[in-house]
Amino acid sequence: MAFDKWVDKGTAEAIESSLKLYDELVKLGFKVFLLTGRSERHRNVTVENLTKSGFHDWEKLILR
């Protein structure tokens, strides 16, 4: 599947408005849960990609 091959590359960039909201919520002390349609088998690459893109202190990552 093309989507899976794209996810495996780990090169997705953060959506600027999403990262801004995320940063504001973390600064305000909220516990942030991230929810994605990516499959559990993509957990490692997703965590690496999120971290590289500026998402660092989430409480939980929920995958499909």
mmJSON file of the N, C-alpha and C atoms, coordinates in Angstrom:
{"data_MODEL":{"atom_site":{
"group_PDB":["ATOM","ATOM","ATOM","ATOM","ATOM","ATOM","ATOM","ATOM","ATOM","ATOM","ATOM","ATOM","ATOM","ATOM","ATOM","ATOM","ATOM","ATOM","ATOM","ATOM","ATOM","ATOM","ATOM","ATOM","ATOM","ATOM","ATOM","ATOM","ATOM","ATOM","ATOM","ATOM","ATOM","ATOM","ATOM","ATOM","ATOM","ATOM","ATOM","ATOM","ATOM","ATOM","ATOM","ATOM","ATOM","ATOM","ATOM","ATOM","ATOM","ATOM","ATOM","ATOM","ATOM","ATOM","ATOM","ATOM","ATOM","ATOM","ATOM","ATOM","ATOM","ATOM","ATOM","ATOM","ATOM","ATOM","ATOM","ATOM","ATOM","ATOM","ATOM","ATOM","ATOM","ATOM","ATOM","ATOM","ATOM","ATOM","ATOM","ATOM","ATOM","ATOM","ATOM","ATOM","ATOM","ATOM","ATOM","ATOM","ATOM","ATOM","ATOM","ATOM","ATOM","ATOM","ATOM","ATOM","ATOM","ATOM","ATOM","ATOM","ATOM","ATOM","ATOM","ATOM","ATOM","ATOM","ATOM","ATOM","ATOM","ATOM","ATOM","ATOM","ATOM","ATOM","ATOM","ATOM","ATOM","ATOM","ATOM","ATOM","ATOM","ATOM","ATOM","ATOM","ATOM","ATOM","ATOM","ATOM","ATOM","ATOM","ATOM","ATOM","ATOM","ATOM","ATOM","ATOM","ATOM","ATOM","ATOM","ATOM","ATOM","ATOM","ATOM","ATOM","ATOM","ATOM","ATOM","ATOM","ATOM","ATOM","ATOM","ATOM","ATOM","ATOM","ATOM","ATOM","ATOM","ATOM","ATOM","ATOM","ATOM","ATOM","ATOM","ATOM","ATOM","ATOM","ATOM","ATOM","ATOM","ATOM","ATOM","ATOM","ATOM","ATOM","ATOM","ATOM","ATOM","ATOM","ATOM","ATOM","ATOM","ATOM","ATOM","ATOM","ATOM","ATOM","ATOM","ATOM","ATOM","ATOM","ATOM","ATOM"],
"id":[1,2,3,4,5,6,7,8,9,10,11,12,13,14,15,16,17,18,19,20,21,22,23,24,25,26,27,28,29,30,31,32,33,34,35,36,37,38,39,40,41,42,43,44,45,46,47,48,49,50,51,52,53,54,55,56,57,58,59,60,61,62,63,64,65,66,67,68,69,70,71,72,73,74,75,76,77,78,79,80,81,82,83,84,85,86,87,88,89,90,91,92,93,94,95,96,97,98,99,100,101,102,103,104,105,106,107,108,109,110,111,112,113,114,115,116,117,118,119,120,121,122,123,124,125,126,127,128,129,130,131,132,133,134,135,136,137,138,139,140,141,142,143,144,145,146,147,148,149,150,151,152,153,154,155,156,157,158,159,160,161,162,163,164,165,166,167,168,169,170,171,172,173,174,175,176,177,178,179,180,181,182,183,184,185,186,187,188,189,190,191,192],
"type_symbol":["N","C","C","N","C","C","N","C","C","N","C","C","N","C","C","N","C","C","N","C","C","N","C","C","N","C","C","N","C","C","N","C","C","N","C","C","N","C","C","N","C","C","N","C","C","N","C","C","N","C","C","N","C","C","N","C","C","N","C","C","N","C","C","N","C","C","N","C","C","N","C","C","N","C","C","N","C","C","N","C","C","N","C","C","N","C","C","N","C","C","N","C","C","N","C","C","N","C","C","N","C","C","N","C","C","N","C","C","N","C","C","N","C","C","N","C","C","N","C","C","N","C","C","N","C","C","N","C","C","N","C","C","N","C","C","N","C","C","N","C","C","N","C","C","N","C","C","N","C","C","N","C","C","N","C","C","N","C","C","N","C","C","N","C","C","N","C","C","N","C","C","N","C","C","N","C","C","N","C","C","N","C","C","N","C","C","N","C","C","N","C","C"],
"label_atom_id":["N","CA","C","N","CA","C","N","CA","C","N","CA","C","N","CA","C","N","CA","C","N","CA","C","N","CA","C","N","CA","C","N","CA","C","N","CA","C","N","CA","C","N","CA","C","N","CA","C","N","CA","C","N","CA","C","N","CA","C","N","CA","C","N","CA","C","N","CA","C","N","CA","C","N","CA","C","N","CA","C","N","CA","C","N","CA","C","N","CA","C","N","CA","C","N","CA","C","N","CA","C","N","CA","C","N","CA","C","N","CA","C","N","CA","C","N","CA","C","N","CA","C","N","CA","C","N","CA","C","N","CA","C","N","CA","C","N","CA","C","N","CA","C","N","CA","C","N","CA","C","N","CA","C","N","CA","C","N","CA","C","N","CA","C","N","CA","C","N","CA","C","N","CA","C","N","CA","C","N","CA","C","N","CA","C","N","CA","C","N","CA","C","N","CA","C","N","CA","C","N","CA","C","N","CA","C","N","CA","C","N","CA","C","N","CA","C","N","CA","C","N","CA","C"],
"label_alt_id":[null,null,null,null,null,null,null,null,null,null,null,null,null,null,null,null,null,null,null,null,null,null,null,null,null,null,null,null,null,null,null,null,null,null,null,null,null,null,null,null,null,null,null,null,null,null,null,null,null,null,null,null,null,null,null,null,null,null,null,null,null,null,null,null,null,null,null,null,null,null,null,null,null,null,null,null,null,null,null,null,null,null,null,null,null,null,null,null,null,null,null,null,null,null,null,null,null,null,null,null,null,null,null,null,null,null,null,null,null,null,null,null,null,null,null,null,null,null,null,null,null,null,null,null,null,null,null,null,null,null,null,null,null,null,null,null,null,null,null,null,null,null,null,null,null,null,null,null,null,null,null,null,null,null,null,null,null,null,null,null,null,null,null,null,null,null,null,null,null,null,null,null,null,null,null,null,null,null,null,null,null,null,null,null,null,null,null,null,null,null,null,null],
"label_comp_id":["MET","MET","MET","ALA","ALA","ALA","PHE","PHE","PHE","ASP","ASP","ASP","LYS","LYS","LYS","TRP","TRP","TRP","VAL","VAL","VAL","ASP","ASP","ASP","LYS","LYS","LYS","GLY","GLY","GLY","THR","THR","THR","ALA","ALA","ALA","GLU","GLU","GLU","ALA","ALA","ALA","ILE","ILE","ILE","GLU","GLU","GLU","SER","SER","SER","SER","SER","SER","LEU","LEU","LEU","LYS","LYS","LYS","LEU","LEU","LEU","TYR","TYR","TYR","ASP","ASP","ASP","GLU","GLU","GLU","LEU","LEU","LEU","VAL","VAL","VAL","LYS","LYS","LYS","LEU","LEU","LEU","GLY","GLY","GLY","PHE","PHE","PHE","LYS","LYS","LYS","VAL","VAL","VAL","PHE","PHE","PHE","LEU","LEU","LEU","LEU","LEU","LEU","THR","THR","THR","GLY","GLY","GLY","ARG","ARG","ARG","SER","SER","SER","GLU","GLU","GLU","ARG","ARG","ARG","HIS","HIS","HIS","ARG","ARG","ARG","ASN","ASN","ASN","VAL","VAL","VAL","THR","THR","THR","VAL","VAL","VAL","GLU","GLU","GLU","ASN","ASN","ASN","LEU","LEU","LEU","THR","THR","THR","LYS","LYS","LYS","SER","SER","SER","GLY","GLY","GLY","PHE","PHE","PHE","HIS","HIS","HIS","ASP","ASP","ASP","TRP","TRP","TRP","GLU","GLU","GLU","LYS","LYS","LYS","LEU","LEU","LEU","ILE","ILE","ILE","LEU","LEU","LEU","ARG","ARG","ARG"],
"label_asym_id":["A","A","A","A","A","A","A","A","A","A","A","A","A","A","A","A","A","A","A","A","A","A","A","A","A","A","A","A","A","A","A","A","A","A","A","A","A","A","A","A","A","A","A","A","A","A","A","A","A","A","A","A","A","A","A","A","A","A","A","A","A","A","A","A","A","A","A","A","A","A","A","A","A","A","A","A","A","A","A","A","A","A","A","A","A","A","A","A","A","A","A","A","A","A","A","A","A","A","A","A","A","A","A","A","A","A","A","A","A","A","A","A","A","A","A","A","A","A","A","A","A","A","A","A","A","A","A","A","A","A","A","A","A","A","A","A","A","A","A","A","A","A","A","A","A","A","A","A","A","A","A","A","A","A","A","A","A","A","A","A","A","A","A","A","A","A","A","A","A","A","A","A","A","A","A","A","A","A","A","A","A","A","A","A","A","A","A","A","A","A","A","A"],
"label_entity_id":["1","1","1","1","1","1","1","1","1","1","1","1","1","1","1","1","1","1","1","1","1","1","1","1","1","1","1","1","1","1","1","1","1","1","1","1","1","1","1","1","1","1","1","1","1","1","1","1","1","1","1","1","1","1","1","1","1","1","1","1","1","1","1","1","1","1","1","1","1","1","1","1","1","1","1","1","1","1","1","1","1","1","1","1","1","1","1","1","1","1","1","1","1","1","1","1","1","1","1","1","1","1","1","1","1","1","1","1","1","1","1","1","1","1","1","1","1","1","1","1","1","1","1","1","1","1","1","1","1","1","1","1","1","1","1","1","1","1","1","1","1","1","1","1","1","1","1","1","1","1","1","1","1","1","1","1","1","1","1","1","1","1","1","1","1","1","1","1","1","1","1","1","1","1","1","1","1","1","1","1","1","1","1","1","1","1","1","1","1","1","1","1"],
"label_seq_id":[1,1,1,2,2,2,3,3,3,4,4,4,5,5,5,6,6,6,7,7,7,8,8,8,9,9,9,10,10,10,11,11,11,12,12,12,13,13,13,14,14,14,15,15,15,16,16,16,17,17,17,18,18,18,19,19,19,20,20,20,21,21,21,22,22,22,23,23,23,24,24,24,25,25,25,26,26,26,27,27,27,28,28,28,29,29,29,30,30,30,31,31,31,32,32,32,33,33,33,34,34,34,35,35,35,36,36,36,37,37,37,38,38,38,39,39,39,40,40,40,41,41,41,42,42,42,43,43,43,44,44,44,45,45,45,46,46,46,47,47,47,48,48,48,49,49,49,50,50,50,51,51,51,52,52,52,53,53,53,54,54,54,55,55,55,56,56,56,57,57,57,58,58,58,59,59,59,60,60,60,61,61,61,62,62,62,63,63,63,64,64,64],
"pdbx_PDB_ins_code":[null,null,null,null,null,null,null,null,null,null,null,null,null,null,null,null,null,null,null,null,null,null,null,null,null,null,null,null,null,null,null,null,null,null,null,null,null,null,null,null,null,null,null,null,null,null,null,null,null,null,null,null,null,null,null,null,null,null,null,null,null,null,null,null,null,null,null,null,null,null,null,null,null,null,null,null,null,null,null,null,null,null,null,null,null,null,null,null,null,null,null,null,null,null,null,null,null,null,null,null,null,null,null,null,null,null,null,null,null,null,null,null,null,null,null,null,null,null,null,null,null,null,null,null,null,null,null,null,null,null,null,null,null,null,null,null,null,null,null,null,null,null,null,null,null,null,null,null,null,null,null,null,null,null,null,null,null,null,null,null,null,null,null,null,null,null,null,null,null,null,null,null,null,null,null,null,null,null,null,null,null,null,null,null,null,null,null,null,null,null,null,null],
"Cartn_x":[0.84,0.0,0.896,0.557,1.371,1.483,0.392,0.426,1.445,1.452,2.389,3.836,4.112,5.469,5.874,4.933,5.204,5.475,4.668,4.858,6.227,6.614,7.894,9.091,8.936,10.021,10.271,9.249,9.402,9.753,9.226,9.597,8.428,7.326,6.172,6.524,6.175,6.417,5.185,5.412,4.303,3.469,2.175,1.291,1.511,1.909,2.324,1.284,0.022,-1.016,-1.216,-1.044,-1.17,-0.03,1.179,2.326,2.2,1.713,1.518,0.503,-0.611,-1.62,-1.041,-0.327,0.311,1.229,2.092,3.025,2.282,1.205,0.418,-0.22,-0.77,-1.396,-0.381,0.789,1.841,2.268,2.448,2.831,1.789,0.517,-0.558,-0.71,0.04,0.031,-0.943,-1.532,-2.444,-1.66,-2.277,-1.734,-2.28,-1.394,-1.797,-1.762,-2.856,-2.954,-2.97,-2.14,-2.102,-2.808,-3.634,-4.414,-4.134,-3.804,-3.481,-4.108,-4.314,-4.815,-3.713,-2.491,-1.379,-1.513,-1.014,-1.146,-0.092,-0.379,0.526,1.916,1.997,3.314,4.187,3.582,4.341,4.679,4.517,4.738,6.143,7.174,8.54,8.847,8.52,8.793,7.93,6.723,5.845,6.392,6.852,7.437,8.67,9.529,10.721,10.335,9.35,8.907,8.275,7.447,6.839,7.902,8.84,9.905,10.726,11.091,11.865,11.095,9.767,8.914,8.536,8.967,8.728,7.751,7.199,6.285,7.106,7.164,8.097,7.491,6.521,6.089,4.643,4.203,2.815,2.655,1.432,1.092,0.919,0.271,-0.004,-0.163,0.286,0.121,-0.778,-1.917,-2.868,-2.852,-2.558,-2.53,-3.659,-3.96,-5.026,-4.655],
"Cartn_y":[-1.171,0.0,1.249,2.221,3.431,4.205,4.259,4.988,4.37,3.054,2.362,2.632,2.647,2.929,4.346,5.288,6.676,6.802,6.14,6.171,5.611,4.517,3.875,4.798,5.78,6.739,7.647,7.897,8.73,10.174,10.694,12.046,13.036,12.667,13.568,14.796,15.957,17.192,17.532,18.212,18.628,19.672,19.625,20.689,21.839,22.975,24.091,24.472,24.552,24.937,23.859,22.604,21.521,21.567,21.809,21.891,23.104,24.2,25.402,25.132,24.513,24.159,23.196,22.202,21.225,21.928,22.815,23.541,24.372,25.024,25.845,24.975,23.849,22.952,22.421,22.043,21.543,22.652,23.884,25.019,25.286,25.071,25.294,24.15,23.074,21.963,20.842,20.884,19.807,18.534,17.4,16.119,15.86,15.676,15.552,14.089,13.668,12.344,12.523,11.788,11.849,10.619,10.843,9.786,9.795,8.628,8.552,7.32,7.396,6.261,5.301,5.62,4.714,3.435,2.349,1.064,0.913,0.011,-0.253,-0.668,-1.325,-1.752,-0.569,0.61,1.824,2.653,2.086,2.846,3.462,2.672,3.187,4.323,4.131,5.168,6.401,6.207,7.333,8.135,7.453,8.142,8.939,8.325,9.023,10.232,10.064,11.141,12.276,11.942,12.971,13.761,13.047,13.7,14.62,14.137,14.931,16.172,16.07,17.162,18.159,17.909,18.872,18.459,17.264,16.766,15.925,16.363,15.705,15.137,15.788,15.414,14.96,14.148,13.7,12.643,12.52,11.554,10.15,10.077,8.779,8.92,7.914,7.84,6.651,6.918,5.863,5.629,4.396,4.009,3.043,2.867,1.959,0.537],
"Cartn_z":[0.0,0.0,0.0,-0.806,-0.952,0.362,1.136,2.396,3.346,3.442,4.333,3.922,2.628,2.155,2.517,2.407,2.769,4.269,5.1,6.552,6.914,6.273,6.561,6.326,5.452,5.195,6.393,7.189,8.382,8.075,6.99,6.571,6.605,7.232,7.284,8.122,7.613,8.345,9.177,10.283,11.134,10.411,10.634,10.168,11.141,10.617,11.458,12.517,12.119,13.077,14.156,13.804,14.786,15.797,15.32,16.217,17.139,16.619,17.434,18.548,18.202,19.201,20.226,19.762,20.653,21.652,21.155,22.019,23.064,22.657,23.585,24.672,24.282,25.259,26.262,25.784,26.683,27.649,27.139,27.987,29.07,28.737,29.698,30.694,30.508,31.446,31.114,29.932,29.536,29.221,29.493,29.064,27.668,26.704,25.311,24.872,24.247,23.657,22.151,21.455,19.995,19.44,18.448,17.828,16.335,15.778,14.362,13.721,12.436,11.681,11.265,11.633,11.316,12.131,11.589,12.275,13.371,14.282,15.407,14.923,13.783,13.283,12.874,12.765,12.44,13.676,14.864,16.103,16.156,15.954,16.103,15.132,13.867,12.879,13.153,13.657,13.97,15.141,16.182,17.334,16.896,16.105,15.606,14.769,13.895,13.02,13.829,14.806,15.645,16.413,16.988,17.753,16.86,15.701,14.742,14.287,14.292,13.809,14.903,16.151,17.208,18.293,18.196,19.219,20.2,21.471,22.384,23.661,24.232,25.583,25.659,24.723,24.776,25.843,26.32,27.365,26.786,25.614,25.018,23.507,22.788,21.338,21.035,20.414,20.098,18.593,18.204,16.803,16.51,15.243,14.811,15.114],
"occupancy":[1.0,1.0,1.0,1.0,1.0,1.0,1.0,1.0,1.0,1.0,1.0,1.0,1.0,1.0,1.0,1.0,1.0,1.0,1.0,1.0,1.0,1.0,1.0,1.0,1.0,1.0,1.0,1.0,1.0,1.0,1.0,1.0,1.0,1.0,1.0,1.0,1.0,1.0,1.0,1.0,1.0,1.0,1.0,1.0,1.0,1.0,1.0,1.0,1.0,1.0,1.0,1.0,1.0,1.0,1.0,1.0,1.0,1.0,1.0,1.0,1.0,1.0,1.0,1.0,1.0,1.0,1.0,1.0,1.0,1.0,1.0,1.0,1.0,1.0,1.0,1.0,1.0,1.0,1.0,1.0,1.0,1.0,1.0,1.0,1.0,1.0,1.0,1.0,1.0,1.0,1.0,1.0,1.0,1.0,1.0,1.0,1.0,1.0,1.0,1.0,1.0,1.0,1.0,1.0,1.0,1.0,1.0,1.0,1.0,1.0,1.0,1.0,1.0,1.0,1.0,1.0,1.0,1.0,1.0,1.0,1.0,1.0,1.0,1.0,1.0,1.0,1.0,1.0,1.0,1.0,1.0,1.0,1.0,1.0,1.0,1.0,1.0,1.0,1.0,1.0,1.0,1.0,1.0,1.0,1.0,1.0,1.0,1.0,1.0,1.0,1.0,1.0,1.0,1.0,1.0,1.0,1.0,1.0,1.0,1.0,1.0,1.0,1.0,1.0,1.0,1.0,1.0,1.0,1.0,1.0,1.0,1.0,1.0,1.0,1.0,1.0,1.0,1.0,1.0,1.0,1.0,1.0,1.0,1.0,1.0,1.0,1.0,1.0,1.0,1.0,1.0,1.0],
"B_iso_or_equiv":[0.0,0.0,0.0,0.0,0.0,0.0,0.0,0.0,0.0,0.0,0.0,0.0,0.0,0.0,0.0,0.0,0.0,0.0,0.0,0.0,0.0,0.0,0.0,0.0,0.0,0.0,0.0,0.0,0.0,0.0,0.0,0.0,0.0,0.0,0.0,0.0,0.0,0.0,0.0,0.0,0.0,0.0,0.0,0.0,0.0,0.0,0.0,0.0,0.0,0.0,0.0,0.0,0.0,0.0,0.0,0.0,0.0,0.0,0.0,0.0,0.0,0.0,0.0,0.0,0.0,0.0,0.0,0.0,0.0,0.0,0.0,0.0,0.0,0.0,0.0,0.0,0.0,0.0,0.0,0.0,0.0,0.0,0.0,0.0,0.0,0.0,0.0,0.0,0.0,0.0,0.0,0.0,0.0,0.0,0.0,0.0,0.0,0.0,0.0,0.0,0.0,0.0,0.0,0.0,0.0,0.0,0.0,0.0,0.0,0.0,0.0,0.0,0.0,0.0,0.0,0.0,0.0,0.0,0.0,0.0,0.0,0.0,0.0,0.0,0.0,0.0,0.0,0.0,0.0,0.0,0.0,0.0,0.0,0.0,0.0,0.0,0.0,0.0,0.0,0.0,0.0,0.0,0.0,0.0,0.0,0.0,0.0,0.0,0.0,0.0,0.0,0.0,0.0,0.0,0.0,0.0,0.0,0.0,0.0,0.0,0.0,0.0,0.0,0.0,0.0,0.0,0.0,0.0,0.0,0.0,0.0,0.0,0.0,0.0,0.0,0.0,0.0,0.0,0.0,0.0,0.0,0.0,0.0,0.0,0.0,0.0,0.0,0.0,0.0,0.0,0.0,0.0],
"pdbx_formal_charge":[null,null,null,null,null,null,null,null,null,null,null,null,null,null,null,null,null,null,null,null,null,null,null,null,null,null,null,null,null,null,null,null,null,null,null,null,null,null,null,null,null,null,null,null,null,null,null,null,null,null,null,null,null,null,null,null,null,null,null,null,null,null,null,null,null,null,null,null,null,null,null,null,null,null,null,null,null,null,null,null,null,null,null,null,null,null,null,null,null,null,null,null,null,null,null,null,null,null,null,null,null,null,null,null,null,null,null,null,null,null,null,null,null,null,null,null,null,null,null,null,null,null,null,null,null,null,null,null,null,null,null,null,null,null,null,null,null,null,null,null,null,null,null,null,null,null,null,null,null,null,null,null,null,null,null,null,null,null,null,null,null,null,null,null,null,null,null,null,null,null,null,null,null,null,null,null,null,null,null,null,null,null,null,null,null,null,null,null,null,null,null,null],
"auth_seq_id":[1,1,1,2,2,2,3,3,3,4,4,4,5,5,5,6,6,6,7,7,7,8,8,8,9,9,9,10,10,10,11,11,11,12,12,12,13,13,13,14,14,14,15,15,15,16,16,16,17,17,17,18,18,18,19,19,19,20,20,20,21,21,21,22,22,22,23,23,23,24,24,24,25,25,25,26,26,26,27,27,27,28,28,28,29,29,29,30,30,30,31,31,31,32,32,32,33,33,33,34,34,34,35,35,35,36,36,36,37,37,37,38,38,38,39,39,39,40,40,40,41,41,41,42,42,42,43,43,43,44,44,44,45,45,45,46,46,46,47,47,47,48,48,48,49,49,49,50,50,50,51,51,51,52,52,52,53,53,53,54,54,54,55,55,55,56,56,56,57,57,57,58,58,58,59,59,59,60,60,60,61,61,61,62,62,62,63,63,63,64,64,64],
"auth_comp_id":["MET","MET","MET","ALA","ALA","ALA","PHE","PHE","PHE","ASP","ASP","ASP","LYS","LYS","LYS","TRP","TRP","TRP","VAL","VAL","VAL","ASP","ASP","ASP","LYS","LYS","LYS","GLY","GLY","GLY","THR","THR","THR","ALA","ALA","ALA","GLU","GLU","GLU","ALA","ALA","ALA","ILE","ILE","ILE","GLU","GLU","GLU","SER","SER","SER","SER","SER","SER","LEU","LEU","LEU","LYS","LYS","LYS","LEU","LEU","LEU","TYR","TYR","TYR","ASP","ASP","ASP","GLU","GLU","GLU","LEU","LEU","LEU","VAL","VAL","VAL","LYS","LYS","LYS","LEU","LEU","LEU","GLY","GLY","GLY","PHE","PHE","PHE","LYS","LYS","LYS","VAL","VAL","VAL","PHE","PHE","PHE","LEU","LEU","LEU","LEU","LEU","LEU","THR","THR","THR","GLY","GLY","GLY","ARG","ARG","ARG","SER","SER","SER","GLU","GLU","GLU","ARG","ARG","ARG","HIS","HIS","HIS","ARG","ARG","ARG","ASN","ASN","ASN","VAL","VAL","VAL","THR","THR","THR","VAL","VAL","VAL","GLU","GLU","GLU","ASN","ASN","ASN","LEU","LEU","LEU","THR","THR","THR","LYS","LYS","LYS","SER","SER","SER","GLY","GLY","GLY","PHE","PHE","PHE","HIS","HIS","HIS","ASP","ASP","ASP","TRP","TRP","TRP","GLU","GLU","GLU","LYS","LYS","LYS","LEU","LEU","LEU","ILE","ILE","ILE","LEU","LEU","LEU","ARG","ARG","ARG"],
"auth_asym_id":["A","A","A","A","A","A","A","A","A","A","A","A","A","A","A","A","A","A","A","A","A","A","A","A","A","A","A","A","A","A","A","A","A","A","A","A","A","A","A","A","A","A","A","A","A","A","A","A","A","A","A","A","A","A","A","A","A","A","A","A","A","A","A","A","A","A","A","A","A","A","A","A","A","A","A","A","A","A","A","A","A","A","A","A","A","A","A","A","A","A","A","A","A","A","A","A","A","A","A","A","A","A","A","A","A","A","A","A","A","A","A","A","A","A","A","A","A","A","A","A","A","A","A","A","A","A","A","A","A","A","A","A","A","A","A","A","A","A","A","A","A","A","A","A","A","A","A","A","A","A","A","A","A","A","A","A","A","A","A","A","A","A","A","A","A","A","A","A","A","A","A","A","A","A","A","A","A","A","A","A","A","A","A","A","A","A","A","A","A","A","A","A"],
"auth_atom_id":["N","CA","C","N","CA","C","N","CA","C","N","CA","C","N","CA","C","N","CA","C","N","CA","C","N","CA","C","N","CA","C","N","CA","C","N","CA","C","N","CA","C","N","CA","C","N","CA","C","N","CA","C","N","CA","C","N","CA","C","N","CA","C","N","CA","C","N","CA","C","N","CA","C","N","CA","C","N","CA","C","N","CA","C","N","CA","C","N","CA","C","N","CA","C","N","CA","C","N","CA","C","N","CA","C","N","CA","C","N","CA","C","N","CA","C","N","CA","C","N","CA","C","N","CA","C","N","CA","C","N","CA","C","N","CA","C","N","CA","C","N","CA","C","N","CA","C","N","CA","C","N","CA","C","N","CA","C","N","CA","C","N","CA","C","N","CA","C","N","CA","C","N","CA","C","N","CA","C","N","CA","C","N","CA","C","N","CA","C","N","CA","C","N","CA","C","N","CA","C","N","CA","C","N","CA","C","N","CA","C","N","CA","C","N","CA","C","N","CA","C","N","CA","C"],
"pdbx_PDB_model_num":[1,1,1,1,1,1,1,1,1,1,1,1,1,1,1,1,1,1,1,1,1,1,1,1,1,1,1,1,1,1,1,1,1,1,1,1,1,1,1,1,1,1,1,1,1,1,1,1,1,1,1,1,1,1,1,1,1,1,1,1,1,1,1,1,1,1,1,1,1,1,1,1,1,1,1,1,1,1,1,1,1,1,1,1,1,1,1,1,1,1,1,1,1,1,1,1,1,1,1,1,1,1,1,1,1,1,1,1,1,1,1,1,1,1,1,1,1,1,1,1,1,1,1,1,1,1,1,1,1,1,1,1,1,1,1,1,1,1,1,1,1,1,1,1,1,1,1,1,1,1,1,1,1,1,1,1,1,1,1,1,1,1,1,1,1,1,1,1,1,1,1,1,1,1,1,1,1,1,1,1,1,1,1,1,1,1,1,1,1,1,1,1]
}}}
